[in-house]
Amino acid sequence: MLRKKRNLIPFTFLILLLLATITASWWLPDSSSDMDSSIRLMAPSSENWFGTDHFGRDIFGQTIIAAKVSLLVGFSVAVLSTILGTITGLIAGYYKKIDSIIMRVIDGMLAFPSLLLALALVAALGGSVTNIIIALTFSFWPVMTRVVRSSVLQVKNIQYIEAAKTSGVKDPVILSRYILPNVLSPIIVQGTFIFARSILAEAALSFLGVGVEPSTPTWGNMLQEAQIYITMAPWYSIFPGIFIVLTVLSLNLLGDGLRDAFDPYARGTKKSKKSWFKQKKQYAS
């Protein structure tokens, strides 16, 4: 997957962003979070690369600190949604009697837009990082359940699984040893998309004022505070918005790259096209 530049660039960006957030306390100056009214809403300069906000804080430092919350929320929601969705999807796809019950619940949850459902849950639970993770996990795991269930339905009637059943192998062993490894590729790909959607949802919730407390910098909080000064200080909203776009775009491109890497049919088709063009070129020469 990483042999292609279109996959290497977003992967490199995500790694650099992750390293920047982890090591922010080492290289970011302590003054990046200090309030100084004398330099409020200053344009980008050599001292403040992204300018300053309405409190005189360095926007670059605030953007890097805010990335930690966004990545934490996105990664946690992706992991929890993948675990819950994989378990329910395996059970629903393997057992026909339980399938109808689980899928009716999933259909009912999918009838609500994910952001609206998360908004209602956060409003009921309260604004904190933990509650946002819970609300977004509850909103996105039905999508993972449907993906896993459809993959299980495709592989559960293969001959080697039927042979395992007739040999007396117990269902948990069949699910974990024979079925789960064959449905891992769509799970991993869908997990990257949930990661990206969770970052967008967290930014939207913070922008609407129901996210984490305002004292904790997030990309959504920064955009919410910057909307008043969009004509006076456009850099205040441009740079957090750019980071949201680049992060979500990188995750989506990485998910597409993983999907192509896991799909042997796509790889075979591309190889056959290359060989056809090579044969045509040799014939022409």
N, C-alpha and C positions, 0 to 999 in steps of 0.2 A: 504493500500500500504506500509506503513512504518513498518508493522509487519515483513516484510521480510528483512533479513540482506542485501541482494543485492541491495535493494532500500534505506535502511537506511544509508549505507556507503556513496554513492554519495550525498545524501541529506545533510548529516552532513558536507561533504567536501565543498559543495557549500555555506552552511550557514556560515561556518568558514571563507571561502574566502571572502564572502560578508562583514562579520563583520570586518575582517582584513583591507579591503579597506576603509570602512567607518570610522574606528577609527585609521587609519594610522597616522594622524597628532598628535594623543595623545601619542602613544607609540613608533613611529619610531623616532630615534634621528635626529636632524636637519643636522647632519654631513653626513647622508646617501646620500645626493645629492651633497655634496661638492667634488670638484676636488682636488686630491692630487697626483701629478706625482710621488712622492716618493714611493707610494704603488700600482702603476698601475700593473694590471695583476697578482695580488697576488692570490695564491691558497686559497681554503676555509680554514678558521681557526676559533678559538673561538671568535675572534673579528668580522670577516667578514664571516658569515656562508656560503655564496655562493661565496666567493672570491670578487675580484674587477675587474672593466672593464678597458679599455685602458685609461680612464681619472682618474682612481683611485677612482671611486665611488663604493659604496657598492652595489653589484648585488642583494642581498636580498631586500634591500630597494627599488631599482629600479623595481624589479619584482612585489612587492606589489603595488607600485604606478601605474605601467603599467596595473595591473589587473583592476583598476578603469575604465580606458578607454575602455578596452575590454568588461567588463561587462556592461558598459553604452551603448556602441554601440550595443551589442548583445540584451540586453533587449529592447532598443528603437526600433530596427528593428523588433523584435518579436512582440511587441505591435502594431506598425503601420501596419505591414504586416497582422496581425490578424484582425485588424479593417477593413482595406481596402478589404482584401480577403473575410471576412465574408459578407460585404455589397454587393460586386459584385457577390459572390457565391450565396447568397440568391436570388438576382434579377435574375441571369442567370438560376438558378434551378427552380424558380417559374413561370417565364414568358417565354413561348416558343418563342415568337417573338423576344425578346431581347436576348435570349440565343445564337442564331446563331451569332449575332453581337459581343457579348462579348467574346465568345469562340474563334472566329477567331482572335481577337486581342490577346487573351491569347496564342493561338497556335503560333502566330507569335513571341511573346516575348519568349516563351519557346524554340523556334528554336535556340536561341543564348544561349551558356553556361552562367550561372549566373555570374560567376567570370569575364568572358570577357565583359559582359554587364556592370557590376559594374566598371570595369577598364576603359571602355570608358566614362562612366558618370562622374567618379571622375576626369579623365583627362580633361573633358570639364568644369566641375564646379569648380575644384580646390581642393587642399588637405586641408581638415579641418574635424573636428568631425561631424559637421552638414551635410556637403556634403557627407561624407561617409555613414551616416545614411540614407540620401535621396536616394543615389545610391543603397545601399543594399536593402532598402525597395522596390524600383522599380524593383529590380531583383528577390525578393523572394515572393512578394504578388501574382503573378500568380499561384504559387504552392498552396497557401492557397485557392485561388479562385476555383481551380479544386477540392480540397478536400471537400470544403463546398458545391459546386454544386452537386457533386455525392451523398453526404449525403442528400441534400434536395430532390433530385429525388427519393430517397428511401422512404421518409416519407410523401411527399406531397399528395399522393393518399390514405393515411390511412383514415379509415372511419370517425374518429372524426374531421379530417380536412375538409373532404367533407361535414360533417354535419354543420361545422362552416360557410362554403361557402353558403350553402343553407339557413342558418339562417340569412344571410345578414351581417355577420361580414366583416369589411373592410380588405383589403389585408395587410396594415401595421400591424394591430392587429394580424392577422393570422401569419404573419412572425415573429413578436416579441414574441407572447405569446404561440403559438402552435408549430411552426417549429424550431425556434432558440434553445429552451431548449433541444430539442431532437437531435440536432447536435452539442452540446457543447463538448462532449467527443472527437471526432476527431479533433475539433478545438484546444483544449487545448494540445492534444498530438502533433499535427503538430507544434504548437507554440514552444514547447520545442526543437523540431528538428531544427526549423528555428533559434532559439537562438544559438544552437551549431554551425550551419553552418555559422551564421553571425560572430561569434568569429573567426572561421577559415578564412573566407573571409577577415575580417579586418586585421588579421595577414598577410595574403598573400599580400594584397594591400600595407601595410606598408613595408613588405619585398621587394616589387618591387619598392619602392620609390615614390608611388603615394598616400600614406596615409596621416596621420597628419604630421605636421611639425616635423623635427627631434628633436627639443627642448622638445617636449612632449614625455615622455617615453611610449612606447607600447611594447608588446611582439614581434610584427613583426619588429619594429625598432631595438630592442635589437638583434634579430637574424640576421638582415641585417648587423649590425655593427660587430657582432661576427664572421661572416663567414671568415673574414681575419685572425682571430687569432684562428681558430679552432684546429690547430695542436699545437700552442704555449700555448693556454689557453682554453682547451675544456670545462671547467666549465662555461665559458661565454655563450655558446650556449646551454649547457645541461639543465640548470635550467629553463630558460624561455620556452624551448621546453617541459620540463616535465609538467610545469603548463598548457600549452596549451593542451597537451594530457589528463591530468587529468580532466580539466574543460570540455572539449568536451565529453570525455568518461562519465563523471558523468551526463551530461545533456542527453546524449543518453540513458544511463541506467535508468535515471529518466523518460524519455519518454516511454521506454518500460514498466516500472512499472505502469505508468499511463494508458497505453493502456490495460494492463492486468486487472487493477482495474476497468476500465470502461466497460470491456467486460464481460457481465454476462454469455455468453456461455462458455468462457474460465474458469471462476470460477466454473460453474456447471460441466464442464468436469473434472476439477481437484478434485472436491468433490466426483464425482461419482467414479473416479479411487481410491481415498482413501478408500471409503466405500467398493469397490470391493475387495481391498487388505485386508481390515479388515475382511470381511466375509470369504475370502479364508483362512486367518490365523486362524479364529475361527473354521472353518470346519476342518482344518488340526489338530488342537489341540483336 
